[in-house]
Amino acid sequence: MNHLLSVELFNLNHIYKQQKRIIEINLQSEKFNLTVIQHYLIQSRNELQSLY
């Protein structure tokens, strides 16, 4: 029983670390996307300002 418990804990810990890594990668991707959007918004604003 004790051995099964430690195996289960090991598996859960492994799953937790995998999920944490996936979340970190997704966050990096979202930050990048936001940075790109911000760049285009600033560019658009500057182009609009140059018209007036």
C-alpha positions in Angstrom: 0.0 0.0 0.0 2.8 2.4 0.9 4.6 1.7 -2.3 1.4 2.3 -4.4 0.9 5.6 -2.6 4.4 6.7 -3.3 4.0 5.7 -7.0 0.8 7.7 -7.2 2.4 10.7 -5.6 5.2 10.5 -8.0 2.8 10.3 -10.9 0.8 13.3 -9.6 3.9 15.3 -9.1 5.0 14.5 -12.7 1.5 15.6 -14.1 1.7 18.7 -12.0 5.1 19.7 -13.4 3.9 19.0 -16.9 0.8 21.1 -16.5 2.8 23.9 -14.9 5.2 23.9 -17.8 2.3 24.0 -20.4 0.8 27.0 -18.5 4.2 28.8 -18.5 4.6 28.2 -22.2 1.0 29.4 -22.9 1.6 32.5 -20.8 4.8 33.3 -22.7 2.9 32.9 -26.0 0.1 35.2 -24.8 2.6 37.8 -23.7 4.2 37.7 -27.1 0.8 38.0 -28.8 0.0 41.0 -26.6 3.3 42.6 -27.5 2.7 42.2 -31.2 -0.8 43.6 -30.8 0.5 46.6 -28.9 3.1 47.2 -31.6 0.5 47.3 -34.3 -1.8 49.5 -32.2 1.0 52.0 -31.6 1.9 51.9 -35.3 -1.8 52.5 -36.3 -2.1 55.4 -33.8 1.0 57.0 -35.2 -0.2 56.7 -38.7 -3.5 58.2 -37.8 -1.9 61.0 -36.0 0.3 61.8 -39.0 -2.9 62.3 -41.0 -4.1 65.2 -38.8 
